[in-house]
Amino acid sequence: MTPGQPAPKVQLTNSPDYRERYANSVQMRVSLWDFFLLFGTINQTAADAVTIQNYQGIFLSPPQAKALSNLLQ
């Protein structure tokens, strides 16, 4: 975008299968080509036992992973 040029209008829509969920566990795998985030919930079932139930995996390109990192910082 050049200076003085108006920003493009962005329209966000949700797909029919869009869902929101709570995650208190995120695991990450990294390769040369992408980042993989695995979201889940942790449940402590006993004093010495923890269960993690994963429910969603998301692949991110390196530029999108960097944008997410910048946002979280």
Summary of the structure (lengths in Angstrom):
residues: 73
radius of gyration: 17.5
end to end distance: 24.7
largest distance: 60.3
contacts: 116
relative contact order: 0.17
helix: 15%
strand: 41%
